Structure formats: C-alpha cells, structure tokens
C-alpha cells in the first residue's frame, strides 16, 4: 500500500503541532520547517480542521493547535480519515470490471492484509511517534517549545 502525500503531510502537521505544544503555529512555519508547499499544506490543514484533529484560529494572533492530545490521535484512524481511496486493487471498488473476480482469491487475501495493516496502525498514537526522540524532532524542525522558553527565561531559583 502506498500512502498519499496528503496523508504524509497530515502526519507531519500533527507531529509538528504536537512537538510545538501549546504554542500556536502557522502554515508558513510548518511548510518552511519541512520544506514543502504552503499551498498544498493549506488543503491539508483545512481537512485536519474539518476532521477535528486541529483547531485553526484566524486573525492576527491566530494559528494552529492540536484539538486532541497526542495520546488520543490513533494513527489508523488518521490514515482512514485522510486516505480517500484505500482500494488496493480494482475489485475493491464499485467500478470493478475485472473478468476473473468471481473465481479470484486475491481479493480476500488483500482484504486480510489491509485489515492487518490497519490493526498495526490502530495500536499506535501520535504520542508514540514522538517518543523519546521528541528532543531530536525539536532540533530537526527548529522548534523551541513554549515550555522550554519559559524555563530558559525564568529567573534562577533562590537557594
């Protein structure tokens, strides 16, 4: 199975927002961090907002935030929500014109494989994607999380 660029970018947006934490992010900021098309990302963000994964706030102090905690975002559900055509072969679709469909055993085999694919993804959440590598993600994406800024700018504690 090949995931579309749309799903790939959806995952990247969610990872970025999860790493960023409670600080709002912009589409331009995310596009620059991943070096991807801002226009394409706008469509992804709109879809993620409509699906209830993120909150998009318009205006001067607007930005993007996760609507759910990373622990509540299941990867299998996200892939199902962003992949608009999960038909692995023609016979999975409504427009099946394959002549051997009545005698072919490939469809049930591929259906089982697809169920297995989603069963694995359903075990994992966005939080699992962050894991212990979150600090490395922060560096790679050039993000300074809000919580870290607060710690860095806070006056030292008195002894």
N, C-alpha and C positions, 0 to 999 in steps of 0.2 A: 504494500500500500504506500502511496506517495501522498504526504500531506501537502496541501496547497500553501503558497506563500502567505495567503490570508491568515491561515491558522498559525503558521510560523510567526508572523508579525504580531498576532494576538497574544501568543505566549510571551514574546519579547516585551510587549507593552505591560503585561501583567507582572512579569519579573521586575521590570524597571520600577513600576509603581510600588511593588512590594518592598524592594530594596530602599526606595526613597522614603517609605514610611508615611508619616502624617503630613509631610510637606507636599504641596501641590506641584505638579509637573505640567509642562506644556508639550504639545505635539512636536513643536520645533526642537525642543530639548531632547526628546526621545529619538526623533529622527536623526539628529546630529550624533547622539551617542552611538547609535547603531549604523550610522551612515546609510540610511535608507530613505526612500522617497517620502517627503512630507505629505504629498497629495494622496499617496496610497495609504499612508498611516491615518489620514483623516477618515477614510472609509472604515478602517479597522476600528478606530476609536468610537465612531458613531455606532457601529454594530455592537461593540462591547458595552456601550452605554445602554442601548436598547435592550440588550440581553440581561442587564442588571449586574454586570461584573464591575463596572466602574461608574463613578459619578463625574460628570463633566459640568464644570461651573463656568459660565460665560462671564465676560466683563474684565475690567482692569485687574482685579485680584483673583481672577478665575484660574482654572487649571483642572487637572485630572487627579482623581484619588481612587483607590480601591473602594468598592462599595461593600465588599465582604472581606473577612480576614483571609489571609493566605491558606490557613488550615481548612477553610470552608469551600475552597475552589478546587474541585476534583478535575483532574486532567482529562479523564474520559468524557465527562460532561462537556467540558470546554471544546474538545475536539468534535463531539457530536453537534454542538451548537454552531461551530464555525465552518465545518466541512459540509458543503451543500450537496455534494454528490459522493456518497460512500459506496456506490455500486462498483464493486471490484471488476466485474465483467458485465457484458451486455445483458445476460439473462437475469441479472438482479433488477434491472429496470423495467419500466412499463412498456417501453418500445422494443422489447425483445423480438428479434427476427431470426435468432439462431435456429437452424434446422434440426440440430441434434438435441435440443433442450429436453424433449420427452425421455430420451434414453441416457442422457449425460449425467455422470456422477460428480462432475466438477463443482456444480453449484452448492450442494450440501457440504462439500469439503471446504470450499472457500468461505461459506457462511460460518462454519465452525471456527475457521482460522480468524475471521473477523471478530467473532464473539471472544475468542482468546485474546486478541489484540486489545479490545476494549476492557476485558477483565483485568488485564495488567494495568492499563491506564487508570482504571477506576480505583485501584489500590493507592494511587499517589495523588498528592495535592500540590498546589503552588508552593506551599511551605517546604515540601520535600525537594523541590527544585532549587531552593535557596540553600538549605542545609548548612553545613559548616563552611561552605565556600562563599558565604554571603560577603565577607570582608574582601575576598578576591573580586567578587562581582562589583562591589563598590569601587574598587580601583579600576577595573576594566571599563566600567561605564562612566568613570569620572564623576561619581556621585558623592556628595558629602551629606550623609543623612542628618536630618534635623536634630536627632537625639545626640549625635556626635558633636554637632555645633554647640549645643547647649553645654555639653561637658567641657569643650575646649574653651568657651568664652566665660565660663563660670569662674568667679574668684576662688582662689585656693581656700580650703577649709582651715579654720584656725585650730592650732593644736590644743 
